[in-house]
Amino acid sequence: MWAIETRNLRKVYRPLIGGNPITAVDSLTLQVPAGTVFGFLGPNGAGKTTTIQILIGNVYPTAGQAFVLGHRAGALAAKRKLGFLPEKFQFHDFLTAEEFLRMHGRLAKMDGASLQRRIDEVLELVGLAERRKSKIREFSKGMQQRIGLAQAILHDPDLVILDEPTSALDPLGRRRVREVVQYLKERGKTVFLNSHLLSEVERSCDQVAIINKGRVIVQGVLDDLLVNRSVVRVELKRIEPRVLEAVARVAQKVHPIDERCFTAEVASEDDIPELARAILEAGGDLLGLQAHRETLEDLFIQTVEGEGK
Amino acid sequence: MGVIIALTLKEAMRRRAFLGTLIILVTLYGLSFLPRAFKEAFGGDERQFELGVNIAVLFGIDAIKFFSAVLAILLCSGAITAEIERGYLAAILPRPLYRWELYLGKWLGVMLFSAANATLWTAMLWVSVALQGEPRVEMWRALPYVLLYPILYGTLALALSSFLGASIASMFTVALGAFAYFSDHFLRPIAAYFDVRLLQQIIWLSEWVMPMATLKRLVQIQVDAILPPGFGERPRFGRPDVLEFLNPSVQPFDMVYVGVYLLAALTVGLLIFWRRDVQ
């Protein structure tokens, strides 16, 4: 079962007076399996926030369909099982942390002892148990983001959509968010994570989708997307043609940098020793060899830049 | 919806609206004692004092109409679009509630707050006048119609706030009210006496834009008994149709019209909020 499914989703903003229509999302087709931590990536203006707003029912699509936990996006049945931390938010800061969570619990149709128990749990989880009686206006930006995270998971939702959850957080705060994501994953929840901090996404996510100009460019299991390529930076006393020929037999791609250095893309890390042997057997004077496993950032940049060309 | 009503009331408190309530309360209390202060300072008989109390009561009712309407405009004009822009609704809208629940919750919250204020102010005015031995029960009879002022202005401001920012929504609401007030108070006598058809049409239009004149008549009929001599009376000479145009009598369908107007404004605002993107 898909936790999120979109079919040819399209959103066009038409200005009321003058100006050209802006296509924010264009034929976006996406499947997010239930129980995964899913990274939703893309450059600024790619259509991520609009997609999320459609999923939570705040924005109506121009065309296409979006389903959340098997229900039409925006339907009450979908909202009951959905938790959301917005990117731009302003909480009712005249409330205390506990009052704020109680209000959100009631809006999520929770009540009584179960609500109080859950408030205690989530405040502990986000590290704000000591500040339960403090007004939100006294919180730092990072603490406000954490109380936002607490309201998102308060009603034990099956799907949690986090829009830039670590944007205002220090490294300790980010670690706590990772722990919360891990906590949700262990309980079989689906986490849909939109973040520009690719290292965070790489650490937390099982699957990713990269979108650009409103379309999905790459989608898949993170390990599958990254494992097949390793980049090795090689430094020789001098690059000679016979060495490059030997390297080309092992590597998929070779990119010269200067007269001493080049990078070689190999299929996997297992090919790196063979690459070193090939250089030595071809008579190359090897000065250094640095393996660099492809990161999500590399994949992201290659994908987005490749799309732009 | 109860959570939204409670939140709107708390929000009103946070905006220091309660402070405004207290200031107006004290002002009304002071106002009601002016006739006695004048009597003690400059002398005068009981009839003049009674007349002074009546004028203070009528002025007090006008003040209650005005301030409760202003309060409703201030609270309603920033209730939807301004809250979306500030990010207040970002975490509330994804909750399992319909948009109409949010809209009506906000409307009811503001209306409850405005009604409580207007009732409190009326009570203060009534008590202070009664303490001087001049109870005016007409105030309580007029109160349900006085409450229609904040309801009318608040409903309109909320409808406009479903697609406009706070300052523009309040500006438009005040402009519509001003148009209706100006047409009724200034254009009507000119149109009646000089028989200017265009002005008559403008006045007719203003009643559709905002039923201010209807509300004025509904309140006036409740306080007719305490009107000072010469106030609110029909002119004695003139053609009957001109006199009726100048000072229309209350019609049975007046309240129905006000109700339909409120329902229409509420529905239009609700439909816009229901269909708009919230981002």
Contacts between the chains, C-beta under 8 A, distances in Angstrom:
chain1	res1	chain2	res2	distance
A	49	B	279	7.6
A	50	B	279	7.4
A	53	B	277	7.5
A	53	B	278	7.5
A	53	B	279	5.3
A	56	B	93	7.5
A	56	B	94	4.3
A	57	B	93	7.4
A	57	B	94	6.9
A	58	B	93	5.6
A	58	B	94	7.1
A	58	B	277	6.9
A	58	B	278	4.2
A	58	B	279	6.2
A	59	B	277	4.4
A	59	B	278	7.0
A	59	B	279	5.7
A	60	B	275	7.5
A	60	B	277	6.2
A	76	B	96	5.0
A	76	B	97	7.9
A	76	B	98	7.2
A	79	B	94	6.0
A	79	B	95	6.5
A	79	B	96	4.2
A	79	B	97	8.0
A	80	B	96	4.5
A	82	B	94	6.3
A	84	B	91	6.9
A	84	B	94	4.3
A	85	B	91	7.7
A	86	B	87	6.9
A	86	B	90	3.8
A	86	B	91	5.8
A	88	B	87	4.9
A	88	B	90	6.5
A	89	B	87	4.6
A	89	B	90	4.8
A	89	B	91	5.7
A	90	B	86	4.9
A	90	B	87	3.9
A	90	B	88	5.3
A	90	B	90	7.7
A	91	B	88	7.7
A	91	B	91	6.9
A	92	B	7	6.8
A	92	B	10	7.6
A	92	B	11	7.3
A	92	B	88	6.8
A	94	B	10	6.9
A	94	B	11	7.9
A	94	B	14	4.5
A	95	B	10	7.6
A	103	B	3	6.0
A	103	B	7	6.5
A	104	B	91	7.2
A	104	B	95	7.1
A	106	B	2	8.0
A	106	B	3	4.7
A	107	B	3	5.5
A	107	B	92	6.6
A	107	B	95	4.1
A	107	B	96	7.6
A	107	B	97	6.3
A	108	B	95	5.8
A	108	B	96	6.5
A	109	B	96	6.3
A	148	B	91	6.8
A	151	B	91	6.1
A	152	B	91	7.9
